Amino acid sequence: MPRLLKKNYSSLAGFYDVLMKGINYSRWAKYLFDITREYDISVNTVLEIGGGNGKLANALSRKFPKYYLSEKSPIFLAKSQFKKDKICCDMTALPFKEKFDFIFAAFDTVNYLSSKKSVAKTLSEVRAVLTENGVFTFDVSLESNSLSHLKGKRKNYNYLNQKIEHLSIYNEQSKVHTNEFIFRRDNRVLGKEIHKQKIFSFDFYLEQVDKNNFYVVDCLEAFSFKKGKPLSKRVQFILKKVK
């Protein structure tokens, strides 16, 4: 019997651009650039964590030429549209000797850290490669964003003679938001991929920031400069190192 559960991104990497076609990467890049200006961040070197398809890197690297993209999935990295400096690594084990002025993780990357230990480890790793006056910023999806998925939401796509069913569902007890993708051709299931995000609370992130020797410069409603709150759907944390 064939193995139907596929390694993450083995199929989704090619389909990812279709899945994300509604994302305006230029707008996202401008928002991150505006953060560096709003908070007077002097930027020479940039590290993107979980860079995925490289579209955000292509847009933002025009502003910051010394730009490094990191991505855990070798499959995704091979398909990345960013052709400059890119590194395959896990955010919980950053291999860099160089330090960076601006480090960021975008579009729920941090939600893929499924345990308190992995969140703490990532903050520790980032701190080690961040310059003394550098900034780490990341967005996270909060529970307000997931509650509308309690009963599950389905979408269907057509891609390269395949039919792809996407089920998004949130478990309020485990605080896990699951995205399942089933790939079919001619009514035959070719395989499936399952991606899980842990939905930690707003206060949890504040606690981890403090425990790992960072402080919050600001917390915003994502894609805006309004103040983020525990009931926000998605927030943008902006951190600096405690000296």
PLY file of the C-alpha trace (Angstrom):
ply
format ascii 1.0
element vertex 243
property float x
property float y
property float z
element edge 242
property int vertex1
property int vertex2
end_header
0.00 0.00 0.00
1.52 3.40 -0.95
2.46 5.87 1.76
-0.07 8.69 1.40
1.13 11.05 4.13
3.78 13.16 2.44
6.77 14.94 3.88
5.84 18.57 4.51
6.16 20.75 1.41
7.04 17.83 -0.87
3.88 18.67 -2.85
2.84 21.97 -1.31
6.03 23.80 -2.31
5.03 23.78 -5.97
1.43 24.69 -5.18
2.32 27.34 -2.59
2.17 30.30 -4.97
-1.41 29.38 -5.88
-2.32 29.06 -2.21
-0.78 32.46 -1.44
-1.94 34.30 -4.55
-3.89 36.80 -2.44
-0.77 37.91 -0.56
0.67 41.27 -1.57
4.39 40.74 -0.95
5.29 44.28 -1.98
2.91 45.63 0.66
4.37 43.27 3.24
7.92 44.32 2.36
6.94 47.98 2.64
5.43 47.36 6.08
8.64 45.75 7.35
10.71 48.53 5.82
8.43 51.11 7.46
9.04 49.40 10.81
12.79 49.95 10.41
12.14 53.64 9.72
9.47 54.15 12.40
11.75 52.75 15.11
14.94 54.28 13.71
16.69 50.95 13.14
20.10 51.22 11.51
20.19 48.27 9.10
23.19 46.84 7.31
22.49 43.10 7.47
19.10 41.34 7.37
18.13 37.75 8.20
14.72 36.39 7.23
13.65 33.26 9.12
11.31 30.84 7.36
11.60 32.59 4.01
9.48 30.09 2.08
9.08 30.90 -1.60
11.45 33.88 -1.49
8.95 36.42 -2.83
9.16 38.58 0.27
12.96 38.40 0.12
12.93 39.52 -3.52
10.87 42.58 -2.61
12.63 43.55 0.62
16.21 42.89 -0.51
15.87 45.84 -2.88
15.98 48.01 0.24
18.63 45.95 2.04
21.24 44.45 -0.32
23.01 42.42 2.41
20.09 40.05 2.87
20.07 36.40 3.94
17.09 34.08 3.59
16.83 30.99 5.80
14.32 28.17 5.39
13.97 24.79 7.12
12.56 22.87 4.14
15.22 21.94 1.53
12.40 21.32 -0.96
11.03 24.81 -0.43
14.50 26.34 -0.51
15.30 24.68 -3.84
12.12 26.18 -5.34
12.70 29.60 -3.76
12.55 32.54 -6.15
15.27 34.32 -4.16
18.56 33.49 -5.86
21.06 35.26 -3.60
22.22 34.21 -0.11
19.97 31.45 1.22
20.60 28.89 3.93
18.78 25.70 4.91
18.40 25.68 8.69
15.93 25.38 11.53
15.06 28.54 13.46
15.82 26.68 16.69
19.43 26.11 15.55
20.72 29.13 13.64
24.23 28.31 12.32
25.52 31.84 11.71
28.77 33.38 12.95
27.82 36.77 11.51
25.43 39.00 13.44
22.44 40.80 11.93
20.91 44.22 12.53
17.40 43.21 11.54
15.97 39.70 11.94
12.37 38.87 11.17
9.94 35.99 10.74
6.79 36.64 8.70
3.34 35.15 8.12
2.87 32.94 11.17
6.32 31.33 10.95
6.62 31.43 14.75
3.24 29.68 15.09
4.92 26.56 13.70
6.92 26.32 16.92
4.78 23.73 18.66
6.19 23.80 22.20
7.17 26.35 24.82
10.70 24.95 24.69
11.02 25.57 20.94
9.80 29.17 21.29
12.36 29.79 24.04
15.11 28.12 21.99
14.33 30.26 18.95
14.46 33.47 20.98
17.79 32.35 22.44
19.18 31.55 18.98
18.02 34.87 17.57
19.54 36.76 20.49
22.90 35.11 19.81
23.05 36.37 16.21
21.45 39.80 16.73
23.68 42.87 16.99
23.60 44.79 20.27
21.28 47.47 18.88
19.50 45.15 16.47
15.79 44.37 16.26
13.90 41.09 15.99
10.31 41.33 14.77
7.79 38.58 14.13
4.06 38.23 13.67
1.90 35.57 15.28
-1.67 34.51 14.75
-3.69 34.58 17.98
-6.77 32.63 19.00
-9.20 35.31 17.78
-8.03 34.48 14.27
-8.56 30.72 14.70
-11.94 30.63 16.45
-13.80 31.04 13.16
-12.32 27.67 12.11
-13.78 25.59 14.97
-16.10 23.72 12.60
-13.54 23.63 9.83
-13.32 25.54 6.57
-12.78 23.88 3.19
-11.40 25.24 -0.05
-10.78 23.47 -3.33
-8.14 24.23 -5.95
-7.15 22.94 -9.38
-3.43 22.72 -10.05
-1.46 20.79 -12.72
-4.26 18.30 -13.40
-4.73 17.79 -9.68
-7.62 18.64 -7.43
-6.44 19.88 -4.05
-8.73 19.99 -1.03
-7.68 22.27 1.84
-9.26 21.77 5.27
-8.47 24.34 7.96
-9.67 23.49 11.48
-8.93 24.72 15.01
-9.00 22.62 18.18
-9.87 24.92 21.07
-8.73 22.40 23.70
-5.26 21.65 22.31
-4.84 25.17 20.87
-3.65 23.62 17.60
-4.70 24.95 14.21
-4.39 22.26 11.53
-4.22 22.73 7.77
-4.64 19.51 5.82
-4.08 19.27 2.07
-5.34 16.27 0.07
-4.01 15.85 -3.48
-6.17 13.96 -5.99
-6.03 13.09 -9.68
-8.84 11.26 -11.50
-10.60 10.65 -8.16
-7.49 8.90 -6.81
-5.80 10.23 -3.69
-2.14 10.91 -4.47
-1.25 11.93 -0.95
-1.78 14.43 1.82
0.19 16.95 3.84
-0.65 18.10 7.35
0.63 21.38 8.77
0.03 22.30 12.41
0.34 25.64 14.16
0.34 26.15 17.91
-1.80 29.09 19.00
-0.19 30.40 22.16
-1.66 33.32 24.05
-0.59 36.94 23.82
0.65 36.83 27.42
2.69 33.69 26.74
4.79 35.55 24.18
5.31 38.45 26.58
6.54 36.00 29.23
8.94 34.31 26.81
10.32 37.64 25.62
11.10 38.61 29.21
12.58 35.22 30.13
14.94 35.28 27.16
16.42 38.72 27.81
14.49 40.73 25.27
12.12 43.60 25.81
9.13 44.69 23.75
9.79 47.93 21.90
6.23 47.77 20.60
3.44 45.35 19.78
1.22 46.22 16.84
-1.85 45.02 15.03
-0.19 43.30 12.08
0.10 45.46 8.94
-0.61 48.60 10.92
0.88 50.82 13.61
-2.11 50.45 15.92
-1.41 48.86 19.29
-1.76 45.08 19.40
-3.96 43.53 22.08
-4.67 40.04 23.49
-7.86 39.88 21.40
-6.18 40.96 18.16
-6.26 38.41 15.34
-2.59 38.82 14.47
0.08 40.89 16.19
3.56 42.09 15.29
6.11 41.99 18.11
9.13 44.29 17.85
11.94 43.29 20.21
15.36 44.46 21.31
17.95 42.81 23.52
18.17 43.62 27.21
21.73 44.84 27.71
0 1
1 2
2 3
3 4
4 5
5 6
6 7
7 8
8 9
9 10
10 11
11 12
12 13
13 14
14 15
15 16
16 17
17 18
18 19
19 20
20 21
21 22
22 23
23 24
24 25
25 26
26 27
27 28
28 29
29 30
30 31
31 32
32 33
33 34
34 35
35 36
36 37
37 38
38 39
39 40
40 41
41 42
42 43
43 44
44 45
45 46
46 47
47 48
48 49
49 50
50 51
51 52
52 53
53 54
54 55
55 56
56 57
57 58
58 59
59 60
60 61
61 62
62 63
63 64
64 65
65 66
66 67
67 68
68 69
69 70
70 71
71 72
72 73
73 74
74 75
75 76
76 77
77 78
78 79
79 80
80 81
81 82
82 83
83 84
84 85
85 86
86 87
87 88
88 89
89 90
90 91
91 92
92 93
93 94
94 95
95 96
96 97
97 98
98 99
99 100
100 101
101 102
102 103
103 104
104 105
105 106
106 107
107 108
108 109
109 110
110 111
111 112
112 113
113 114
114 115
115 116
116 117
117 118
118 119
119 120
120 121
121 122
122 123
123 124
124 125
125 126
126 127
127 128
128 129
129 130
130 131
131 132
132 133
133 134
134 135
135 136
136 137
137 138
138 139
139 140
140 141
141 142
142 143
143 144
144 145
145 146
146 147
147 148
148 149
149 150
150 151
151 152
152 153
153 154
154 155
155 156
156 157
157 158
158 159
159 160
160 161
161 162
162 163
163 164
164 165
165 166
166 167
167 168
168 169
169 170
170 171
171 172
172 173
173 174
174 175
175 176
176 177
177 178
178 179
179 180
180 181
181 182
182 183
183 184
184 185
185 186
186 187
187 188
188 189
189 190
190 191
191 192
192 193
193 194
194 195
195 196
196 197
197 198
198 199
199 200
200 201
201 202
202 203
203 204
204 205
205 206
206 207
207 208
208 209
209 210
210 211
211 212
212 213
213 214
214 215
215 216
216 217
217 218
218 219
219 220
220 221
221 222
222 223
223 224
224 225
225 226
226 227
227 228
228 229
229 230
230 231
231 232
232 233
233 234
234 235
235 236
236 237
237 238
238 239
239 240
240 241
241 242
